């Protein structure tokens, strides 16, 4: 009699097995007679077929509290007999579900995914959705029905804030490669659309769930996603209410914690309109993958190499100077807010002195002395001479002035009426006279820009090496690309350093002027209130208030807080969704909204030294994604169209045989007549071979074989040896590998 292994030891051993193999391992151990607890076998569920799904549903009815044991659910089959069974299995809220990985084929309707995501998953950490709607038969039902997956991202945007949700993968496989005569076999057709409108991406980027997303993979082949991903025109914003001046809107940053971004197969476009907004809008980005996005087009002839070099230098320069444009945008926001604050302080002083307030529709005074007007030019003179200063005048029933607070919602009217921030006079708050924004240094570590070299390179359409000569030419070309990228990055770093030093000098000049102004109040503060009358006391009090205001208006240096994610917006929210206001008032609230903090010149100089000593980002130009997808669904044999009318010319008439009863030709006896009868019918697809004996798909074939999603968690078709260590491609493989979670 063999000894029994304790259950705890078996569970401990199985826990070291990769997540994707734990379910299969426990099944094999039970067949061998070794007891394994259900908590280990149900921790990571993988569905490969419809029969396996039925077995899981049967066990779910037999086990008590089985949903609490599930940590991850993976669907690795493109087609199920009934997708609603899987939907009903995922609809209940499981307290420990951390990973959802789904392969969504043509039979998986948007309504099914809508039912799954309608209920928030509080402990979810990774959501991976891979779409392949490629079919081998024309079907206009999705177009006519309007069945798209846009609303699924809108559902995620409505989820409450979750600190655990940090990874989202939304991938659509590219179109398959068809042969030259594919149209004769009803192939080469327009495939269904996954996302019809991209506003759902903007809505998700500024949502409460998007605040903690660190890793994002968004692949929509041939579609430009940069504008929707980096857009600041969102319905969600932060608001600073400056009493009678109304609310000053600060748009929420899209995905403020994002560190990894993959936009492969989408359309990025040029460096200025594609790469620039990405690195500017996501200052914490460390790894960026833009394979097959037409960002880098190889040289087609010898004279075209100069264009490629300029493009690579522009890429490096844009990455190094990404913080300059963002700092200019922050400075513009502060100037607009400071103008409102100054207008409110002036309005408050006029009311305190008993002077009538300036009407809102009063035109501003002329900037230069009045001169004889020049003769009018022909054209739109009425439009050019129209006033530009008129604004909405508050009526007599206007609400009372509201305190300074922050409203992180889109409805300004409802939020401002319920605000309960601390009321602090603007004249007593700390409002710096000069706010100098120091641009943050680029944090990008690696950039993956996979590009095929074409006819002059080393790779063909399959991603394999042609010969040793082409391999050497390709390596030399990619080495040149890397060199040109680093040249542009060094030039951009020098520009960033010069701008930082200029702003330090500007801050020093403002600080010297402030110190002179403070020193000028010295004689005015030396007074004796015992022998002064009431007018002198009021004047002395006014001098003291002005001196205190001047002291509080000391110029400051601010920069983005990139190292401490705990101070991001939303971390310090109080009751009712409002941020707790600090003693700094408007200025401190402004810093909190944009994740800024004050720094000293010494700290700025040390950051400049660190950035100067840092190496340039690692550029990897090897592809890491499929160039062509595959048809994963074909109709059954009874659903195949039958072509009864042949477009081919009729066969020649047979030669007449001698008449006689023994020479009569039978109807279906010869095999040639049988083949001629069924030659216009579509052949049935061959049965699928096991994954171990299946031939690799041929991109030039007219009907490529469906992929086997169980062999690998990703869709790469490259050679691991090409990629340098610590590049963005290898980092992405670690992130999206379910065995590492």
Number of C-alpha atoms within 10 A of each C-alpha: 3 4 5 9 11 11 13 11 11 17 18 11 10 20 14 9 13 15 21 19 15 21 21 13 17 22 14 12 14 12 10 9 9 15 17 21 13 14 14 19 21 22 22 24 22 24 20 17 15 17 12 12 21 14 10 18 15 11 12 15 10 10 10 9 10 16 19 15 18 20 21 23 20 18 22 19 19 24 19 19 10 12 17 16 15 19 17 13 15 18 17 13 16 19 15 17 23 21 22 19 19 19 18 22 20 20 16 19 16 19 16 17 20 19 16 19 20 14 15 17 22 19 18 22 20 24 17 20 19 19 22 24 24 23 24 19 19 13 13 12 10 16 12 8 8 12 18 18 20 18 18 19 21 19 18 22 21 15 19 14 16 19 17 15 23 20 22 19 19 16 23 22 21 23 22 23 21 20 16 11 11 15 12 8 13 12 19 22 16 12 21 19 16 18 19 12 12 16 19 21 23 24 25 23 27 25 27 22 21 28 26 22 25 19 23 22 21 20 23 22 20 16 14 18 21 19 17 19 23 22 19 19 12 19 14 23 24 25 27 25 22 22 18 19 15 15 22 18 19 20 20 24 25 25 26 25 21 22 19 24 22 23 23 28 27 23 22 26 15 16 20 13 12 19 21 20 20 22 24 21 21 25 23 25 24 19 25 29 27 29 30 27 24 19 21 23 15 20 17 13 8 7 9 11 13 11 13 18 21 13 21 25 24 24 24 26 25 25 28 27 26 26 25 21 15 22 20 15 12 19 16 12 15 19 13 11 22 19 11 19 20 14 15 18 16 15 17 17 14 14 12 10 8 8 11 10 12 10 8 12 11 10 11 7 7 7 6 6 7 7 6 6 6 6 6 8 7 6 8 8 10 7 8 9 9 8 8 8 10 10 9 7 10 10 7 6 6 9 10 9 12 20 21 25 27 31 26 25 17 16 13 19 9 11 18 20 11 11 18 16 16 14 12 14 13 19 19 13 18 20 24 17 18 19 21 23 26 27 24 24 25 25 22 21 18 22 22 25 24 24 21 23 20 15 10 17 21 22 19 14 14 15 17 12 16 12 10 10 11 16 16 12 15 20 14 13 18 18 15 14 22 20 16 21 25 22 19 23 25 19 17 22 24 15 16 25 19 12 16 20 17 13 17 20 13 13 20 15 13 19 17 12 14 19 15 11 14 15 11 12 15 10 8 11 13 9 12 10 11 7 9 12 9 10 9 14 16 12 11 19 13 12 15 15 14 14 20 16 18 19 18 17 17 19 22 20 18 20 22 23 21 20 8 8 14 11 15 19 20 18 12 14 14 11 8 11 15 20 22 16 20 13 13 16 23 25 20 17 22 21 19 22 23 20 19 20 16 16 16 11 15 9 11 20 15 11 14 19 12 11 18 15 9 11 11 22 23 20 25 27 25 24 25 30 20 22 22 17 21 25 21 21 19 15 13 9 11 8 9 14 12 11 12 10 7 10 8 7 6 7 7 6 6 6 6 6 9 9 8 7 7 7 9 10 10 8 8 11 9 10 9 9 13 12 11 10 12 13 12 15 13 13 10 11 11 6 6 10 9 9 13 7 8 12 10 12 15 16 19 15 14 18 21 20 19 16 17 15 16 15 11 9 15 17 17 15 14 16 13 13 7 12 19 14 13 13 20 28 31 15 16 21 16 13 17 20 14 21 14 10 14
